[in-house]
Amino acid sequence: MVEQHQQELKKQLWNIANTLRGNMSADDFRDYILGLIFYKYLSDKLNRYCDELLAEDGITFVGSADDKELLNDLREECTENLGYFIAPKQLFSSLAERGKKQEFIIDELDRTLADIEQSTTAADSADDFNGLFEELDLNSSKLGKNPDARNKLISQVLVHLDNIDFHLENTEIDLLGDAYEYLIGQFASGAGKKAGEFYTPQQVSKILAKLVSLDGNVKSVYDPTCGSGSLLLRVAREVGSHNLEFCGQEQNPSTYNLARMNMLMHGVRYDKFDIKNDDTLEHPMHLEQRFDAVVANPPFSANWSASELHLNSERFADYGKLAPKTKADFAFVLHMIHQLNETGTLAVVVPHGILFRGAAEGHIRKHLIEKKNYLDAVIGLPAGIFFGTGIPTCILVFKKNRKNDDNIMFIDASNHFEKGKAQNFMRNEDVERIVEAYSKRDSVEKFAHVAKLTEIEENDYNLNIPRYVDTFEEEESVDLDAVASDLAELETKMHSVDADIADFCSQLNIKAPFLSGKE
């Protein structure tokens, strides 16, 4: 039943996306649709909450629209428990109904979105709601050349969304959250690299989440490049509880808004998450905190300042050198290690180059293994599984207090995937095979190898996976005598065929189609 609802919802949401597709680019209509979905979620949740509060009095929230004293009490109650308030006349269903009647609603919708943010101004939830709807420019020409055209288009979307049942009353069904992730995935795929930057494929997210939650007892999780927040939420799903402390940082303002929306839409209370908007490497916002689980899919080989001043930071001082200015991969890794607590686990996606590049990166890699002994596993992933890039990637797993402190686990999963049209994807069995191999920590022919630290040292701390996991498939031996015999037989047959052709050509009195003298 749940899967049936999911498929129907995804189908309808994608049809709504097509309503806007012709007017704007994929990343633009993503912002509009996801913003309006979020507005519907907030509206439906608050309406249901208020109806439950008023049930004993035999009235509904919509029916109390003219009772100012009651609305003030409800405003206080909702702001304290939900973090926001929406007036009955501003509910999604009210505006959608007016849109269905072809009334002009676009100005009222604009005011409503602003009022939702303003309702949190004096509340503890203010930081989590501030600027959430700033990407929804309802006066943009992308929606239409004139106000009437824009109003018609937005009204169509509201009416379509209003017809969708998000099943908020069923705690077993997270249709809205699932559909939200589905749309993010579809938009990332459609918009290519630009949209794909903020989205980690679900199967990769699942691997990271499973790796950091294997030891259990995860009460806090952190992602320094959190994008849409999907990785943080995946950890919660693996742990089996959204009652965690969620912290993250995201540089892109639009994506930062998506992350906050995603948290709220998955039922995470406003006081249980702390998502910040800024450059994590240059302006980290959670430096004094330590976390049970750290997960991330940072931008591959990004630029950063690499300022010598960073060597004074606790994050980098012990290593003596900084990641190169044009390859910030190790800068992100060291930052995340700093945020990890003494019993936690860090899992991060990085490009393969981090495993073997020399100079400063080689120095940092050696220090991490020889002096710190933090690296627990290296897991090679298939190429072409990320939106917008086909480069091969891997997952690095770090622990500050490793149980297996005399070895490092290497897994080569590069050949375990299914080919797709736009990009390749990993199957559930591929994910489980990786997690099982990491958990059991046994060598598996052509897939996994437990390398002693002495072996790593002998390889001069080069972590290139083929040095440790031999996936070479030996070709079948060739019987040269049999091949020579086959060639001789073919030669005999060719002479016979040539003779037949020459005879036919002679009878037809035409020249034979092969070199003279070959008879």
Secondary structure, 3 states (H helix, E strand, C coil): CHHHHHHHHHHHHHHHHHHHHCCCCHHHHHHHHHHHHHHHHHHHHHHHHHHHHHHHHCCCCHHHCCCHHHHHHHHHHHHHHCCCCCCHHHCHHHHHHHHHCCCCCHHHHHHHHHHHHHCCCCCCCHHHHCCCCCCCCCCCHHHCCCHHHHHHHHHHHHHHHHCCCCCCCCCCCCHHHHHHHHHHHHHHHHHCHHHHCCCCCHHHHHHHHHHHHCCCCCCEEEECCCCCCHHHHHHHHHHCCCCCEEEEEECCHHHHHHHHHHHHHCCCCHHHEEEEECCCCCCCCCCCCCEEEEEECCCCCCCCCCCHHHHHCCCCHHHCCCCCCCCCHHHHHHHHHHHEEEEEEEEEEEEHHHHCCCHHHHHHHHHHHHHHCCEEEEEECCCCCECCECCCEEEEEEECCCCCCCEEEEEECCCCCECCCCCCECCHHHHHHHHHHHHHCCCECCCEEEEEHHHHHHCCCCCCHHHCCCCCCCCCCCCHHHHHHHHHHHHHHHHHHHHHHHHHHHHHCCCCCCCCCCC
